[in-house]
Amino acid sequence: MRELVDLIKKSGKVLPGNVLKVDSFLNHQVNPVLMQHCGEELARRFKDSGVTRVWTVESSGIAPALMTALALGVPMIFARKHKSLTLTDDLYTADVYSYTKRVTNHISIAKRFVQSDDKILLVDDFLANGQAVSGMMEIAKQAGVQVVGAGIVIEKSFQPGGHNLRKAGVRVESLAKVKSLADGKVSFEEEKA
Ligand code: 5GP
């Protein structure tokens, strides 16, 4: 998505550890118009998949997930993060290792917001090692609901998440694909028209 790539070029900062900081429009301050366009584009790509709910993980996934859900006309659920989980009877839960924060979070979705015939689109701000998407897929498996794919704002294609998910048969659609952050420079995969 040209608009997104241009903004990453203009305001993205490369941090140590292959982290791309985009907190001026995605991860802290949020650009609503850009999020709307990201949501509309992800919705367009998955419009024939019969999506009934969009899932994400709090907090950075919420903005693009909400806009995607709005464009598809379905509810959005964000999995909550917990340090520890004790009472889990009413929850589906999974563990997610955070690449940027270097901690394991337990994520959960309340059983009452899941229906057996759900078709879930997973949305997240970044795809790196695939932990967040895999955690949500684990929850979908526990709940016995179908995942139609993953819609990602920025995929770091030099990290293995996207490759592993596609190899496992998951449809992954990314709006910007970063192929390298080497030497503090952001370079992108060629964009499809
Ligand atoms: P994964 O679970 O695929 O390993 O990593 C994705 C999650 O880690 C995203 O939800 C995102 O919040 C965070 N993340 C991974 N890489 C980056 C990055 O380069 N920049 C930022 N801002 N967040 C990242």
Residues whose N, C-alpha, C, O or C-beta is under 5 A from the ligand:
A	BS01	5GP	N18 V19 L20 K21 V22 N27 S60 Y97 Y99 T100 D124 F126 L127 A128 N129 G130 Q131 A132 V133 G161
